[in-house]
């Protein structure tokens, strides 16, 4: 990719602490023909902090389509456009999707720089499983969608209004009061706080006093449902009736069904009064 090629550079910006901006992002902002930003006033604070002089144009949810067309035309003429949002990585619950899609459709290069993300910071700080996780933006308001989301086995990361944190946690507690949760508040800022606990505990805590500032919720995934005992126990009974040793048969059925061998053996002996040994 040559320096003169018209292209889009997606630039993550700090989510709180201005020192979190990367050297590559600062270089991209200095070199850009124009910086498209959500709020020119907020972006100018960052640029002035690091002595960056750049031409700014507004790019937000209300002018996204019209502005995307204009910016694509500029890039087709050779301009380099840097895209930033007010905080964090553009497109992650922020404007930018329309512009990226337009660039791809026009055959323009899109360069994405690494940088701050509130969702990733909260996930790591939560101490909840991060091998499989699901970012949902803001939590849904419809009850059915809300309940369905909490049945997911994956860790869930969501933004939430501080005024709705208690209600959202109460809704989760009604489904599973012991579900692990982390409430991550004001990440990277002076009053950063990560509170971990069960849905029931944190619903009660924030019901008394809502959190202040920007909040990211990290919710533990739904526990894996255990296979039904009935069909596995029926299979075990048939094996034992055919002459198999109860303990050995329990191990075989457990390996085939996923029901724990000890549970099968206890169920067999408790229900039928058997005391057979292996």
Secondary structure, 3 states (H helix, E strand, C coil): CCCCCCEEEECCECCCCHHHCCHHHHHHHHHCCEEEECCHHHHHHHHHHCCCCCCEEECCCCCHHHHHHHHHHHHHCCCEEEEECCCECCCCCCCCHHHHHHHHHCCCEEEECCCCCHHHHHHHHHCCCCCCEEEEEECCCCHHHHHHHCCCCCEEEEEECHHHHHHHHHHHHHHCCCCEEEEEECCCCCCCEEEEEEHHHHHHHHHHCCCCCCEEEEECCCCCCCCCHHHHHHHHHHHHHCCCCHHHHHHHHHHHHCCCHHHHHHHHHHHHCCCCCC
